[in-house]
Amino acid sequence: MEYALKDVTTIRITKSTHKDLLKVMGQIQAKSGEIPTLDDALKELLGNYKKKSRK
């Protein structure tokens, strides 16, 4: 899990989407033992999406 302040952007999401991302973060933390970022949660979801798209 990496976090670099030099290459960031802002996105607007609904509160319900934010809540869902926090749940994903909790799952990542349970697996890795490290505190993830929202970026980590989005990367996890995008990685899963890409895997399913290739099938």
Phi, psi and omega in degrees: 000118182242149178218113180240123181287347185283341185228071183233161176217168179251137174234154178252127179227159179284164178297325180292323176294319178299317179298317178295320178296324177296325176294318177297319178301320178297320178293320178296317180296320179297323180284316189264336184081359179252156179276114182276168175255170173299325177299318177299318180296317179295319178298319178299312180296318180293323177297317177295320178299315181296321178298316181291328181291333181283343183285000000 
